[in-house]
Amino acid sequence: LCDCCLSPCAQCDGALNLGGDLSISDLSSVITGKMTELTDPTAAANLFSPGGNNGDAFSTSGFWESITKYVNQVCLPQCQMSVTNATVGERSYVYEPSPDSVYHRYWRKLIDAPDTTTNIGPIKSTISSAFTFRALPESDCPYNESLCVPMPGMTLKEVSSGSDYCTFEVAAEVVAAVGDAAAQVFESMGFNAIGEAAGESFGKWAGDFQASLDTFIIVSVLSFAVGLAFLVLLRFFIGVCVWIAVACTIVFFFFAGFFTFVLSGQCEGVGLLDTSKQVSVAIVVAGTTAVSDAISGEDVPSEALTGIGKDYRGRQQYTRLGKKCAVWE
């Protein structure tokens, strides 16, 4: 039985041929059976058994040797995290293929199809009910719920005490189903896969650095040359740089003072540019009038209002926006 993978054991590397083409009549039972082993933590023992609904998808070395492809590496407060028991703040994650997946368009067509479409009812019902996963609460896993779904039958433990790094550990119910020897093999494969992935990443970094080593050398030499040239030129142009900096500072203070003055008299609902134009026109008009009066020797009449203003005679010849006024007389 063991050699034929009819019962779980360490040397089993295959499974019964389960699945195949689905008909509408068995769609719900087959898909629900497979997904239950993935979404229900209490059914984890069947997930890793070659006699389970998922066959050899998780019960052979292929899954464990490629474990880094199917898990997300996240930071958790501690290694022992589980949703087996009811947890305060537990979240749900409803699976849907990513938008760049070739299956996403067809998945959405199935979900959005009218209920009157032939045979669509059982498919939509299965999608809505069988693809919901339990996710850790945000307080334990501060990421999107899609990254916080624990793998059924798999727990985490510290690589070594005080290391603050976690590795895989097969849950007790899976050990009871597949045997201690097979569980140890699974754990070893998963740990080796993580180590190989880390080694591959470091090797890739080293390879990328080696491939771009000539670029690093060229950039370093050019940086040194440009820096040296800058210091030499600065020796001759330091005076120019200082005076330019002083001039820019004076110009900055001038414009800052002007806009501060403009803002002090700005009316509500009027833009800064309109207010600036009004102030500029007022300054020009006042200066022009003062010069004209000084040249003509005329006394400057008062524009103050008395009573209801019957004796008022205006002196302004331009509006606030610079337009010519009508004659007062």
JOPE-V954166 format. One record per pair of residues at least 6 apart in sequence whose ideal C-beta (glycine too) atoms are under 8 Angstrom apart, sorted by the first residue. I is the first residue (numbers start at 0). J is the second residue. D is the distance in whole Angstrom. If there is no record, write none. Layout:
i	j	d
I	J	D
I	J	D
This chain:
i	j	d
0	6	4
1	8	4
1	10	7
1	11	6
2	10	7
2	11	8
4	11	4
4	12	8
4	13	5
4	14	5
4	15	7
4	49	4
4	50	8
4	55	7
5	15	7
5	49	8
5	50	7
6	50	7
7	47	8
7	48	5
7	49	6
7	50	7
7	58	7
7	176	6
7	177	4
7	178	7
7	181	6
8	177	7
8	178	6
8	180	8
8	181	6
9	178	6
9	180	4
9	181	4
9	184	6
11	49	6
11	58	7
11	59	7
11	181	8
12	55	8
12	59	5
12	60	6
13	49	7
13	55	6
13	59	7
14	49	4
14	50	7
14	54	4
14	55	3
14	58	6
14	59	7
15	49	7
15	50	7
15	54	6
16	54	7
17	52	7
17	53	8
17	54	4
18	29	7
18	33	8
18	54	7
21	29	6
21	30	7
23	118	5
23	121	6
23	122	8
26	121	6
26	122	7
26	125	6
27	121	5
27	124	7
27	125	5
29	52	8
30	125	5
30	129	6
31	125	6
31	128	7
31	129	5
32	52	4
33	52	5
33	53	5
34	129	4
34	130	6
35	42	5
35	52	8
35	129	7
36	42	5
36	43	7
36	45	5
36	46	4
36	51	6
36	52	6
36	53	6
36	151	7
37	46	7
37	53	8
37	132	7
37	151	6
38	129	7
38	130	8
38	131	6
38	132	5
38	133	7
38	151	8
39	151	7
40	81	7
40	82	7
40	83	5
40	133	7
40	149	7
40	151	5
40	152	8
41	83	7
41	172	8
42	151	7
43	151	4
43	152	3
43	153	8
43	170	6
43	172	6
43	173	6
44	152	7
44	172	5
44	173	6
44	175	7
44	176	4
44	177	8
45	51	4
45	52	7
45	176	8
46	53	6
46	57	5
46	58	8
46	151	6
46	152	6
46	173	8
47	57	5
47	58	5
47	152	6
47	169	8
47	173	5
47	176	7
47	177	6
47	185	7
48	58	6
48	176	6
48	177	6
49	55	6
49	58	4
49	59	7
51	57	8
51	58	7
55	61	8
56	62	7
58	177	7
60	184	8
60	188	6
62	69	7
63	184	8
63	185	5
63	188	4
63	189	5
63	192	7
64	188	5
64	191	8
64	192	6
65	192	7
66	167	7
66	188	7
66	189	5
66	192	5
66	193	7
67	192	6
67	193	6
67	196	4
69	150	8
70	150	7
71	146	5
73	140	6
73	142	6
73	146	6
73	147	7
75	135	8
75	139	6
75	140	6
75	155	8
75	165	7
76	139	6
78	154	8
78	155	4
78	156	6
78	157	5
78	165	4
79	154	7
79	155	7
79	156	8
80	135	6
80	139	6
80	140	7
80	149	7
80	155	7
81	149	6
81	154	7
82	89	6
82	133	4
82	134	7
82	135	6
82	149	6
86	135	7
86	136	6
86	139	8
87	136	7
88	136	3
88	137	6
88	138	6
89	133	6
89	134	7
89	135	7
89	136	6
90	133	8
90	134	4
90	135	7
90	136	6
90	137	7
90	144	5
90	147	7
91	131	6
91	132	7
91	133	7
91	134	6
91	144	7
92	131	7
92	132	5
92	133	8
92	134	5
92	144	4
92	145	5
92	147	8
92	148	6
93	130	6
93	131	5
93	132	8
94	130	4
94	131	8
94	132	7
95	103	7
95	106	6
95	130	8
96	102	4
96	103	4
96	106	5
97	103	6
106	126	8
109	119	7
109	122	6
109	123	7
109	126	6
110	123	7
110	126	6
110	127	8
112	119	5
112	123	7
113	119	7
114	120	6
114	123	7
132	148	5
133	148	7
133	149	8
134	140	7
134	144	4
134	145	8
134	147	4
134	148	5
135	147	4
135	148	8
135	149	7
137	147	8
139	147	8
140	146	7
140	147	4
152	169	7
152	170	5
152	172	7
152	173	4
153	167	6
153	168	7
153	169	7
153	170	6
153	173	8
154	167	8
154	168	5
154	169	8
154	170	5
155	165	4
155	166	7
155	167	7
155	168	6
156	165	7
156	166	6
156	167	8
156	168	4
157	163	8
157	164	7
157	165	6
157	166	8
158	164	5
158	165	7
158	166	5
166	186	8
166	189	7
166	190	5
166	193	7
167	185	8
167	186	6
167	189	4
167	190	7
167	193	8
168	186	6
169	177	8
169	182	4
169	185	6
169	186	6
173	182	6
174	182	4
177	185	8
208	215	8
233	240	7
257	275	8
258	271	7
258	275	7
260	278	7
261	271	7
261	274	5
261	275	5
261	278	5
262	271	7
262	274	8
264	274	7
264	278	7
265	271	7
265	274	4
266	274	7
273	320	8
276	320	6
276	321	7
277	319	4
277	320	7
280	317	6
280	318	8
280	319	6
280	320	7
280	321	5
281	319	7
284	315	7
284	316	7
284	317	5
288	314	7
288	316	8
292	299	5
299	314	8
300	312	6
300	314	7
302	311	7
302	312	8
302	313	7
302	314	6
302	315	8
304	311	5
305	311	8
312	327	6
313	324	8
313	327	5
315	324	6
316	323	7
316	324	5
317	323	6
317	324	6
318	324	6
